[in-house]
Amino acid sequence: MYSAAVLDHFKNPRNAGDLDNATAVVEVSNPACGDILQLSARIENGRFVVVRFKTRGCTTAIACGSLLTELLRDKTLAEARQLSPEKISHALGGLPPATFHGAQLAVDALESLLSKLL
């Protein structure tokens, strides 16, 4: 059911945990399934230099949070705005409809973070 990329990010999450001295921290949830994603970032010179996440949720939500932190590293805020649930799904090998909500949760967190930064 899960792609190799989803399982890799789930078993070996990248950039998990809290971020001291974060420029912004947000938390979003999916009330339908109960997943919660906290995203924190440090921005310097208009670029993401450090991004961390914490997730309480399903395998896919954890994998999407992990991947999101990697995709944001060294990106400008404008470049970050180009990320979509479909791009996250594609990068994880294509999420089936039943688990696509993980990609949407990640983008919801990103949009919330960007709105706090701008």
Buried (B, 14 or more C-beta within 10 A) or exposed (E): EBBEBBBBBBEEBBBBEEBEEBBBBBEBBBEEBEBBBBBBBBBEEEBBEBBBBBBEBBBBBBBBBBBBBEBBBEBEBEEBEEBEBBBBBEBBBEBEEEBBBBBBBBBBBBBBBBEEBE
